[in-house]
Amino acid sequence: MSVELPALPYLPGSLLPHLSATTVELHHGRHHRAYVDAVNAAIAGTEWEEATLDDIVRQTQGALFDAAAQAWNHGFYWQCLRPRGGGEPQGRLGELVKRQFGDAQRLREEFNRAALGLFGSGWAWLVQHPGGQLGIQVTRNGGTPLTGDSTPLLCCDLWEHAYYTDYQNERARYLDGFWQLANWEFAESQLR
């Protein structure tokens, strides 16, 4: 069994004006595909050949982990975006956000502060800790909460290729666009 490149859950141009079709196509078709291909090349003929991507991420190290974690992170990221997304989290997630942060604006501020504080490449995550409370994590390179105790709910790709074409070096403007695309329904579906 090989790892598959998941199809995008929307057309590449449907995230305009916040992410261009060019950015989405290059990011998905080149970068995400490259990680999937690297995983498949590394697991061919090994004990990992029949493993799920989740298991490979949780149980490996080194180059295989890096490629698998990047493939998993990218697949998760695409689900965290949606055309006509944004707004405020509702339902149970909305209640947890109010309890943990006071309101969604405060969550966005804290998330952005953490994301802007990352020097270099990585990911910013909204997670649910084992006790049920929400938190914000930043991981470097291919790091992922999947290897820890917290459940990822929402993530933002902070690798330059995720935003350079549309925003150049302006990560703060990219984050503003990210919040206009945030898929709160998907995030809520990930709650424990």
GROMACS elastic network, one bead per residue, 0.5 to 0.9 nm:
[ bonds ]
;  ai    aj funct       b0    kb
    1    49     6  0.60379   500
    1    50     6  0.50354   500
    1    51     6  0.75675   500
    1    52     6  0.84674   500
    2    36     6  0.89897   500
    2    39     6  0.84935   500
    2    40     6  0.58864   500
    2    43     6  0.82414   500
    2    44     6  0.82103   500
    2    49     6  0.67305   500
    2    50     6  0.72821   500
    2    51     6  0.85492   500
    2    52     6  0.86056   500
    3    36     6  0.63799   500
    3    37     6  0.81183   500
    3    39     6  0.72599   500
    3    40     6  0.62303   500
    3    49     6  0.89499   500
    3    51     6  0.89059   500
    3    52     6  0.74956   500
    3    53     6  0.66072   500
    4     7     6  0.89326   500
    4    33     6  0.88759   500
    4    36     6  0.68358   500
    4    37     6  0.87236   500
    4    40     6  0.87848   500
    5    28     6  0.86790   500
    5    29     6  0.88625   500
    5    32     6  0.74790   500
    5    33     6  0.61747   500
    5    36     6  0.62193   500
    5    37     6  0.85646   500
    5    71     6  0.82006   500
    5    75     6  0.80353   500
    6     9     6  0.86404   500
    6    75     6  0.66528   500
    7    10     6  0.84908   500
    7    28     6  0.88469   500
    7    75     6  0.88945   500
    8    11     6  0.69482   500
    8    12     6  0.76565   500
    8    28     6  0.79281   500
    8    75     6  0.85773   500
    8    78     6  0.66734   500
    8    79     6  0.81572   500
    9    78     6  0.73131   500
    9    79     6  0.70239   500
    9    81     6  0.89749   500
    9    82     6  0.80174   500
   10    13     6  0.83543   500
   10    14     6  0.66390   500
   10    15     6  0.83249   500
   10    82     6  0.73013   500
   10    83     6  0.75887   500
   11    14     6  0.53745   500
   11    15     6  0.79870   500
   11    21     6  0.82070   500
   12    15     6  0.67424   500
   12    16     6  0.86371   500
   12    19     6  0.86783   500
   12    20     6  0.74633   500
   12    22     6  0.77420   500
   12    23     6  0.83788   500
   12    24     6  0.55571   500
   12    25     6  0.61772   500
   13    16     6  0.59201   500
   13    17     6  0.86995   500
   13    19     6  0.78791   500
   13    20     6  0.60684   500
   13    22     6  0.79711   500
   13    24     6  0.77403   500
   13    25     6  0.87677   500
   14    17     6  0.83981   500
   14    19     6  0.84698   500
   14    20     6  0.82557   500
   14    21     6  0.75091   500
   14    82     6  0.82018   500
   14    83     6  0.57566   500
   14    84     6  0.87134   500
   15    18     6  0.59628   500
   15    19     6  0.53228   500
   15    20     6  0.66412   500
   15    21     6  0.74550   500
   15    24     6  0.84231   500
   15    81     6  0.81522   500
   15    82     6  0.69339   500
   15    83     6  0.52042   500
   15    84     6  0.78434   500
   15   181     6  0.72174   500
   16    19     6  0.51800   500
   16    20     6  0.54502   500
   16    21     6  0.73742   500
   16    83     6  0.79757   500
   17    20     6  0.65536   500
   17   177     6  0.82705   500
   18   166     6  0.80814   500
   18   174     6  0.77047   500
   18   176     6  0.85566   500
   18   178     6  0.71811   500
   18   180     6  0.73825   500
   18   181     6  0.75762   500
   19    22     6  0.82440   500
   19    23     6  0.64328   500
   19    24     6  0.68717   500
   19   162     6  0.88724   500
   19   163     6  0.76650   500
   19   166     6  0.66419   500
   19   174     6  0.85157   500
   19   177     6  0.75004   500
   19   178     6  0.84347   500
   20    23     6  0.52414   500
   20    24     6  0.63542   500
   20    25     6  0.85595   500
   20   165     6  0.83074   500
   20   166     6  0.67496   500
   21    24     6  0.51020   500
   21    25     6  0.58689   500
   21    26     6  0.83954   500
   22    25     6  0.52080   500
   22    26     6  0.60294   500
   22    27     6  0.82863   500
   22   165     6  0.79495   500
   22   166     6  0.88377   500
   23    26     6  0.53153   500
   23    27     6  0.58169   500
   23    28     6  0.83400   500
   23   161     6  0.78210   500
   23   162     6  0.68800   500
   23   163     6  0.71006   500
   23   164     6  0.82629   500
   23   165     6  0.62637   500
   23   166     6  0.71078   500
   24    27     6  0.50868   500
   24    28     6  0.58401   500
   24    29     6  0.79404   500
   24   162     6  0.79153   500
   25    28     6  0.52921   500
   25    29     6  0.53429   500
   25    30     6  0.75191   500
   26    29     6  0.51924   500
   26    30     6  0.51157   500
   26    31     6  0.67656   500
   26    32     6  0.86416   500
   26   161     6  0.84008   500
   26   162     6  0.89418   500
   27    30     6  0.57103   500
   27    31     6  0.50713   500
   27    32     6  0.62225   500
   27    33     6  0.85074   500
   27    74     6  0.89294   500
   27   161     6  0.66712   500
   27   162     6  0.63334   500
   28    31     6  0.59074   500
   28    33     6  0.64163   500
   28    74     6  0.79882   500
   28    75     6  0.89481   500
   28    78     6  0.86774   500
   29    32     6  0.62417   500
   29    33     6  0.54781   500
   29    34     6  0.80914   500
   30    33     6  0.52891   500
   30    34     6  0.59093   500
   30    35     6  0.88161   500
   31    34     6  0.51162   500
   31    35     6  0.65738   500
   31    36     6  0.88788   500
   31    71     6  0.89502   500
   31    74     6  0.89142   500
   31   161     6  0.82152   500
   32    35     6  0.53398   500
   32    36     6  0.64369   500
   32    37     6  0.87162   500
   32    70     6  0.75479   500
   32    71     6  0.59705   500
   32    74     6  0.62304   500
   32    75     6  0.78975   500
   33    36     6  0.50546   500
   33    37     6  0.60319   500
   33    38     6  0.84960   500
   33    71     6  0.78596   500
   34    37     6  0.50697   500
   34    38     6  0.60688   500
   34    39     6  0.86512   500
   34    67     6  0.84949   500
   34    71     6  0.84523   500
   35    38     6  0.50197   500
   35    39     6  0.62328   500
   35    40     6  0.86772   500
   35    66     6  0.85309   500
   35    67     6  0.50066   500
   35    68     6  0.68021   500
   35    69     6  0.86140   500
   35    70     6  0.63063   500
   35    71     6  0.52322   500
   36    39     6  0.51825   500
   36    40     6  0.62957   500
   36    41     6  0.86860   500
   36    67     6  0.71325   500
   36    68     6  0.71476   500
   36    70     6  0.84273   500
   36    71     6  0.56042   500
   36    72     6  0.87928   500
   37    40     6  0.51148   500
   37    41     6  0.61297   500
   37    42     6  0.85677   500
   37    67     6  0.86915   500
   38    41     6  0.51363   500
   38    42     6  0.61183   500
   38    43     6  0.86869   500
   38    63     6  0.89837   500
   38    64     6  0.78331   500
   38    67     6  0.61554   500
   38    68     6  0.81057   500
   39    42     6  0.51259   500
   39    43     6  0.61635   500
   39    44     6  0.85774   500
   39    53     6  0.87777   500
   39    63     6  0.89028   500
   39    64     6  0.62322   500
   39    65     6  0.84773   500
   39    66     6  0.89422   500
   39    67     6  0.57318   500
   39    68     6  0.57666   500
   39    71     6  0.80985   500
   40    43     6  0.53232   500
   40    44     6  0.60584   500
   40    49     6  0.78905   500
   41    44     6  0.55447   500
   42    45     6  0.84531   500
   42    46     6  0.80003   500
   42    48     6  0.87088   500
   42    49     6  0.87658   500
   42    63     6  0.85712   500
   42    64     6  0.64365   500
   43    46     6  0.52731   500
   43    47     6  0.73463   500
   43    48     6  0.53179   500
   43    50     6  0.85691   500
   43    51     6  0.89527   500
   43    64     6  0.80360   500
   44    47     6  0.85698   500
   44    48     6  0.77546   500
   44    49     6  0.56403   500
   45    48     6  0.80329   500
   45    49     6  0.63256   500
   46    49     6  0.55206   500
   46    50     6  0.86817   500
   47    50     6  0.71457   500
   47    51     6  0.78416   500
   48    51     6  0.50415   500
   48    52     6  0.82000   500
   48    55     6  0.87791   500
   48    56     6  0.69584   500
   49    52     6  0.85960   500
   51    54     6  0.81476   500
   51    55     6  0.61793   500
   51    56     6  0.64516   500
   52    55     6  0.52172   500
   52    56     6  0.63051   500
   52    57     6  0.87151   500
   53    56     6  0.50500   500
   53    57     6  0.62007   500
   53    58     6  0.86225   500
   53    68     6  0.65416   500
   53    69     6  0.83237   500
   53    71     6  0.82476   500
   53    72     6  0.69349   500
   54    57     6  0.52224   500
   54    58     6  0.62042   500
   54    59     6  0.86200   500
   54    68     6  0.82475   500
   54    69     6  0.84421   500
   54    72     6  0.73298   500
   54   146     6  0.78392   500
   55    58     6  0.50534   500
   55    59     6  0.58928   500
   55    60     6  0.82140   500
   56    59     6  0.53426   500
   56    60     6  0.57002   500
   56    61     6  0.88780   500
   56    64     6  0.79132   500
   56    65     6  0.68853   500
   56    68     6  0.65879   500
   56    69     6  0.83142   500
   57    60     6  0.59638   500
   57    61     6  0.80272   500
   57    64     6  0.81928   500
   57    65     6  0.54956   500
   57    66     6  0.81405   500
   57    67     6  0.87181   500
   57    68     6  0.55594   500
   57    69     6  0.54212   500
   57    72     6  0.77872   500
   57   144     6  0.87650   500
   57   146     6  0.75739   500
   57   147     6  0.71185   500
   58    61     6  0.86733   500
   58    65     6  0.81104   500
   58    69     6  0.86667   500
   58   146     6  0.68489   500
   58   147     6  0.52058   500
   58   148     6  0.85822   500
   59    65     6  0.80262   500
   59   147     6  0.83769   500
   60    63     6  0.88359   500
   60    64     6  0.66526   500
   60    65     6  0.52179   500
   60    66     6  0.89449   500
   60    68     6  0.88523   500
   61    64     6  0.62810   500
   61    66     6  0.73649   500
   62    65     6  0.53761   500
   62    66     6  0.62509   500
   62    67     6  0.88489   500
   63    66     6  0.50064   500
   63    67     6  0.62341   500
   63    68     6  0.84836   500
   64    67     6  0.53365   500
   64    68     6  0.59999   500
   64    69     6  0.83787   500
   65    68     6  0.50628   500
   65    69     6  0.57467   500
   65    70     6  0.82904   500
   65   142     6  0.82320   500
   66    69     6  0.53001   500
   66    70     6  0.61181   500
   66    71     6  0.85682   500
   66   141     6  0.81334   500
   66   142     6  0.55722   500
   66   143     6  0.78869   500
   67    70     6  0.52047   500
   67    71     6  0.61247   500
   67    72     6  0.86210   500
   67   142     6  0.76654   500
   68    71     6  0.50289   500
   68    72     6  0.60877   500
   68    73     6  0.84636   500
   68   142     6  0.84670   500
   69    72     6  0.50252   500
   69    73     6  0.58827   500
   69    74     6  0.84212   500
   69   142     6  0.54827   500
   69   143     6  0.67695   500
   69   144     6  0.66961   500
   69   146     6  0.85853   500
   70    73     6  0.50334   500
   70    74     6  0.60187   500
   70    75     6  0.84930   500
   70   141     6  0.81407   500
   70   142     6  0.51225   500
   70   143     6  0.79541   500
   70   144     6  0.84847   500
   71    74     6  0.53234   500
   71    75     6  0.62451   500
   71    76     6  0.87094   500
   71   142     6  0.88495   500
   72    75     6  0.51447   500
   72    76     6  0.62036   500
   72    77     6  0.85807   500
   72   144     6  0.86516   500
   73    76     6  0.51114   500
   73    77     6  0.60445   500
   73    78     6  0.88050   500
   73   123     6  0.83618   500
   73   142     6  0.75708   500
   73   143     6  0.85344   500
   73   144     6  0.69694   500
   73   155     6  0.81593   500
   73   157     6  0.82317   500
   74    78     6  0.63654   500
   74    79     6  0.88736   500
   74   157     6  0.76922   500
   75    78     6  0.55331   500
   75    79     6  0.68974   500
   76    79     6  0.53298   500
   76    80     6  0.65775   500
   76   152     6  0.89085   500
   76   154     6  0.80242   500
   76   155     6  0.74278   500
   77    80     6  0.50387   500
   77    81     6  0.69113   500
   77   154     6  0.74313   500
   77   155     6  0.57191   500
   77   156     6  0.64210   500
   77   157     6  0.68407   500
   78    81     6  0.56307   500
   78    82     6  0.80868   500
   79    82     6  0.73190   500
   79   154     6  0.85226   500
   79   183     6  0.72242   500
   79   186     6  0.67813   500
   79   187     6  0.87078   500
   80   153     6  0.82421   500
   80   154     6  0.56594   500
   80   155     6  0.64702   500
   80   156     6  0.78746   500
   80   181     6  0.79368   500
   80   182     6  0.58560   500
   80   184     6  0.75493   500
   80   185     6  0.88286   500
   80   186     6  0.64134   500
   80   187     6  0.69187   500
   81    85     6  0.69262   500
   81    86     6  0.86192   500
   81   154     6  0.89459   500
   81   178     6  0.76118   500
   81   179     6  0.88437   500
   81   180     6  0.87782   500
   81   181     6  0.50462   500
   81   184     6  0.86512   500
   81   186     6  0.86649   500
   82    85     6  0.51374   500
   82    86     6  0.82605   500
   82   180     6  0.89019   500
   82   181     6  0.53314   500
   82   182     6  0.64725   500
   82   183     6  0.55047   500
   83    86     6  0.87770   500
   83   180     6  0.86793   500
   83   181     6  0.61305   500
   83   182     6  0.87365   500
   83   183     6  0.85354   500
   84    87     6  0.89527   500
   84   180     6  0.73370   500
   84   181     6  0.63220   500
   84   182     6  0.86909   500
   84   183     6  0.88654   500
   85   179     6  0.78892   500
   85   180     6  0.57771   500
   85   182     6  0.51974   500
   85   183     6  0.54837   500
   85   184     6  0.76137   500
   86    89     6  0.83225   500
   86   178     6  0.80499   500
   86   179     6  0.53630   500
   86   183     6  0.64980   500
   86   184     6  0.72306   500
   87   104     6  0.88951   500
   87   179     6  0.77819   500
   87   180     6  0.70368   500
   87   181     6  0.86029   500
   87   182     6  0.78098   500
   87   184     6  0.82371   500
   88    94     6  0.73078   500
   88   103     6  0.89158   500
   88   104     6  0.62703   500
   88   105     6  0.86365   500
   88   184     6  0.74837   500
   89    92     6  0.85098   500
   89    93     6  0.60521   500
   89    95     6  0.83691   500
   89    97     6  0.77461   500
   89   104     6  0.72807   500
   89   183     6  0.87550   500
   89   184     6  0.53626   500
   89   185     6  0.75992   500
   89   187     6  0.86541   500
   89   188     6  0.80197   500
   90    93     6  0.59800   500
   90    95     6  0.72908   500
   90   184     6  0.75928   500
   90   185     6  0.80812   500
   90   188     6  0.83376   500
   91    94     6  0.52447   500
   91    95     6  0.63959   500
   91    96     6  0.88215   500
   91   188     6  0.80312   500
   92    95     6  0.50734   500
   92    96     6  0.62640   500
   92    97     6  0.86432   500
   92   188     6  0.72276   500
   92   191     6  0.87095   500
   93    96     6  0.50427   500
   93    97     6  0.60949   500
   93    98     6  0.86030   500
   93   184     6  0.81069   500
   93   185     6  0.88317   500
   93   187     6  0.77946   500
   93   188     6  0.54366   500
   93   189     6  0.89668   500
   93   191     6  0.76987   500
   94    97     6  0.50730   500
   94    98     6  0.62358   500
   94    99     6  0.86119   500
   94   103     6  0.82869   500
   94   104     6  0.78667   500
   94   184     6  0.89719   500
   94   188     6  0.85633   500
   95    98     6  0.51679   500
   95    99     6  0.61750   500
   95   100     6  0.86218   500
   96   100     6  0.59693   500
   96   101     6  0.82230   500
   96   132     6  0.86483   500
   96   133     6  0.72301   500
   96   134     6  0.70375   500
   97   100     6  0.51831   500
   97   101     6  0.55416   500
   97   102     6  0.67415   500
   97   103     6  0.61267   500
   97   104     6  0.63775   500
   97   107     6  0.71819   500
   97   133     6  0.89605   500
   97   134     6  0.72516   500
   98   101     6  0.54788   500
   98   104     6  0.70063   500
   98   107     6  0.88479   500
   99   102     6  0.58166   500
   99   103     6  0.79104   500
   99   133     6  0.86246   500
  100   103     6  0.81759   500
  100   107     6  0.84827   500
  100   133     6  0.68552   500
  100   134     6  0.63543   500
  100   135     6  0.80633   500
  101   104     6  0.71705   500
  101   105     6  0.85333   500
  101   106     6  0.58531   500
  101   107     6  0.56286   500
  101   110     6  0.86519   500
  101   134     6  0.86205   500
  102   105     6  0.83608   500
  102   106     6  0.65701   500
  102   107     6  0.79041   500
  103   106     6  0.55009   500
  103   107     6  0.65604   500
  103   108     6  0.89611   500
  104   108     6  0.61865   500
  104   109     6  0.85978   500
  105   108     6  0.51167   500
  105   109     6  0.62234   500
  105   110     6  0.87243   500
  106   109     6  0.50044   500
  106   110     6  0.61896   500
  106   111     6  0.84574   500
  107   110     6  0.52575   500
  107   111     6  0.59714   500
  107   112     6  0.84266   500
  107   136     6  0.87042   500
  108   111     6  0.50515   500
  108   112     6  0.59030   500
  108   113     6  0.84261   500
  108   179     6  0.78110   500
  109   112     6  0.51651   500
  109   113     6  0.60831   500
  109   114     6  0.86678   500
  110   113     6  0.50657   500
  110   114     6  0.62652   500
  110   115     6  0.85863   500
  110   136     6  0.78074   500
  111   114     6  0.52242   500
  111   115     6  0.61128   500
  111   116     6  0.85653   500
  111   124     6  0.72172   500
  111   125     6  0.78400   500
  111   126     6  0.77075   500
  111   136     6  0.63016   500
  111   137     6  0.83328   500
  111   138     6  0.89222   500
  112   116     6  0.58809   500
  112   117     6  0.82785   500
  112   124     6  0.84835   500
  112   172     6  0.74700   500
  112   175     6  0.68309   500
  112   176     6  0.87429   500
  113   116     6  0.52374   500
  113   117     6  0.60417   500
  113   118     6  0.89133   500
  114   117     6  0.50395   500
  114   118     6  0.66503   500
  114   124     6  0.72735   500
  114   136     6  0.76790   500
  114   137     6  0.76392   500
  114   138     6  0.66555   500
  115   118     6  0.55411   500
  115   119     6  0.88884   500
  115   122     6  0.87981   500
  115   123     6  0.75200   500
  115   124     6  0.56238   500
  115   125     6  0.88559   500
  115   137     6  0.88492   500
  115   138     6  0.67216   500
  115   156     6  0.84311   500
  115   158     6  0.73312   500
  115   171     6  0.85146   500
  115   172     6  0.87014   500
  115   175     6  0.83918   500
  116   119     6  0.77254   500
  116   158     6  0.89415   500
  116   171     6  0.70247   500
  116   172     6  0.69728   500
  116   175     6  0.89374   500
  117   138     6  0.89735   500
  118   121     6  0.73372   500
  118   122     6  0.75346   500
  118   123     6  0.86455   500
  118   124     6  0.87637   500
  118   138     6  0.72715   500
  118   139     6  0.84096   500
  118   140     6  0.77954   500
  118   158     6  0.84244   500
  119   122     6  0.86772   500
  119   140     6  0.87060   500
  120   140     6  0.77126   500
  120   141     6  0.81202   500
  120   158     6  0.81627   500
  120   159     6  0.75659   500
  120   160     6  0.83895   500
  121   139     6  0.86315   500
  121   140     6  0.60457   500
  121   141     6  0.54028   500
  121   142     6  0.86735   500
  121   157     6  0.84539   500
  121   158     6  0.56344   500
  121   160     6  0.68544   500
  122   138     6  0.71854   500
  122   139     6  0.54706   500
  122   142     6  0.64490   500
  122   143     6  0.72237   500
  122   156     6  0.88543   500
  122   157     6  0.66074   500
  122   158     6  0.50690   500
  122   159     6  0.56333   500
  123   137     6  0.82498   500
  123   138     6  0.56079   500
  123   139     6  0.52489   500
  123   140     6  0.65126   500
  123   141     6  0.73777   500
  123   142     6  0.78470   500
  123   143     6  0.76128   500
  123   144     6  0.78603   500
  123   155     6  0.66802   500
  123   156     6  0.57230   500
  123   158     6  0.50595   500
  123   159     6  0.73564   500
  124   136     6  0.72425   500
  124   137     6  0.58966   500
  124   139     6  0.65379   500
  124   140     6  0.89997   500
  124   154     6  0.83566   500
  124   155     6  0.55155   500
  124   156     6  0.51924   500
  124   157     6  0.67668   500
  124   158     6  0.69871   500
  125   135     6  0.81418   500
  125   136     6  0.55655   500
  125   137     6  0.51036   500
  125   138     6  0.61183   500
  125   139     6  0.80376   500
  125   144     6  0.86247   500
  125   145     6  0.80410   500
  125   152     6  0.65879   500
  125   153     6  0.72214   500
  125   154     6  0.56479   500
  125   156     6  0.65288   500
  126   134     6  0.70268   500
  126   135     6  0.58561   500
  126   137     6  0.65833   500
  126   151     6  0.86656   500
  126   152     6  0.62543   500
  126   153     6  0.55180   500
  126   154     6  0.50747   500
  126   155     6  0.63065   500
  126   156     6  0.89650   500
  126   187     6  0.86022   500
  127   133     6  0.84542   500
  127   134     6  0.56195   500
  127   135     6  0.52377   500
  127   136     6  0.60449   500
  127   137     6  0.71311   500
  127   145     6  0.78199   500
  127   150     6  0.60272   500
  127   151     6  0.53371   500
  127   153     6  0.51933   500
  127   154     6  0.70409   500
  127   155     6  0.86866   500
  127   191     6  0.88143   500
  128   131     6  0.79427   500
  128   132     6  0.58090   500
  128   133     6  0.56764   500
  128   135     6  0.61618   500
  128   136     6  0.86810   500
  128   149     6  0.89819   500
  128   150     6  0.55183   500
  128   151     6  0.50778   500
  128   152     6  0.65340   500
  128   153     6  0.69368   500
  128   190     6  0.89463   500
  128   191     6  0.69929   500
  128   192     6  0.78229   500
  129   132     6  0.53740   500
  129   133     6  0.54996   500
  129   134     6  0.60193   500
  129   135     6  0.68932   500
  129   149     6  0.68338   500
  129   151     6  0.64325   500
  129   152     6  0.89274   500
  130   133     6  0.74900   500
  130   149     6  0.64168   500
  130   150     6  0.59846   500
  130   151     6  0.77509   500
  130   192     6  0.86108   500
  131   134     6  0.88958   500
  132   191     6  0.86148   500
  132   192     6  0.76152   500
  135   150     6  0.88179   500
  137   145     6  0.79892   500
  138   143     6  0.84993   500
  138   144     6  0.86516   500
  139   142     6  0.72591   500
  139   144     6  0.62631   500
  139   145     6  0.79863   500
  140   143     6  0.54797   500
  140   144     6  0.84506   500
  141   144     6  0.89279   500
  141   158     6  0.89866   500
  141   159     6  0.79374   500
  143   146     6  0.85628   500
  143   147     6  0.82284   500
  144   147     6  0.62144   500
  144   148     6  0.79015   500
  144   152     6  0.83819   500
  145   148     6  0.52185   500
  145   149     6  0.72675   500
  145   150     6  0.59906   500
  145   151     6  0.66566   500
  145   152     6  0.61306   500
  146   149     6  0.74984   500
  146   150     6  0.72535   500
  146   151     6  0.68696   500
  146   152     6  0.70330   500
  147   150     6  0.84403   500
  148   151     6  0.81394   500
  151   190     6  0.75087   500
  151   191     6  0.74419   500
  151   192     6  0.77360   500
  152   155     6  0.74376   500
  152   187     6  0.82067   500
  152   190     6  0.72443   500
  152   191     6  0.84244   500
  153   184     6  0.88532   500
  153   186     6  0.76868   500
  153   188     6  0.70274   500
  153   189     6  0.80660   500
  153   190     6  0.54894   500
  153   191     6  0.68188   500
  154   182     6  0.80198   500
  154   183     6  0.79767   500
  154   184     6  0.79949   500
  154   186     6  0.79461   500
  154   187     6  0.54163   500
  154   188     6  0.89445   500
  154   190     6  0.86441   500
  156   175     6  0.80698   500
  156   178     6  0.73229   500
  157   160     6  0.84238   500
  157   161     6  0.89056   500
  157   162     6  0.62574   500
  157   163     6  0.86425   500
  158   161     6  0.82988   500
  158   162     6  0.67068   500
  158   163     6  0.80106   500
  158   171     6  0.78920   500
  159   162     6  0.56202   500
  159   163     6  0.76570   500
  159   164     6  0.88519   500
  160   163     6  0.57086   500
  160   164     6  0.54765   500
  160   165     6  0.88467   500
  160   168     6  0.83280   500
  160   169     6  0.77274   500
  160   171     6  0.84702   500
  161   164     6  0.55446   500
  161   165     6  0.74157   500
  162   165     6  0.80126   500
  162   166     6  0.87286   500
  162   174     6  0.88992   500
  163   166     6  0.55308   500
  163   167     6  0.55718   500
  163   168     6  0.67635   500
  163   169     6  0.80057   500
  163   170     6  0.83154   500
  163   171     6  0.74669   500
  163   174     6  0.63598   500
  164   167     6  0.51699   500
  164   169     6  0.61452   500
  164   170     6  0.79622   500
  164   171     6  0.85319   500
  164   174     6  0.89016   500
  165   168     6  0.58534   500
  166   174     6  0.80672   500
  167   170     6  0.53926   500
  167   171     6  0.71329   500
  167   173     6  0.67931   500
  167   174     6  0.61935   500
  168   171     6  0.79585   500
  169   172     6  0.88042   500
  170   173     6  0.55131   500
  170   174     6  0.65279   500
  170   175     6  0.88785   500
  171   175     6  0.61772   500
  171   176     6  0.87060   500
  172   175     6  0.50722   500
  172   176     6  0.63912   500
  172   177     6  0.88236   500
  173   176     6  0.50285   500
  173   177     6  0.64343   500
  173   178     6  0.86736   500
  174   177     6  0.50340   500
  174   178     6  0.61172   500
  174   179     6  0.88283   500
  175   179     6  0.63872   500
  175   180     6  0.88076   500
  176   179     6  0.54601   500
  176   180     6  0.68025   500
  177   180     6  0.51341   500
  177   181     6  0.66993   500
  177   182     6  0.88926   500
  178   181     6  0.52070   500
  178   182     6  0.60875   500
  179   182     6  0.50451   500
  179   183     6  0.87844   500
  182   185     6  0.88441   500
  182   186     6  0.89041   500
  182   187     6  0.86845   500
  183   186     6  0.54931   500
  183   187     6  0.64881   500
  183   188     6  0.88688   500
  184   188     6  0.60659   500
  184   189     6  0.85283   500
  185   188     6  0.51593   500
  185   189     6  0.62457   500
  185   190     6  0.89325   500
  186   189     6  0.50369   500
  186   190     6  0.66445   500
  187   190     6  0.53872   500
  187   191     6  0.71227   500
  188   191     6  0.54748   500
  189   192     6  0.84547   500
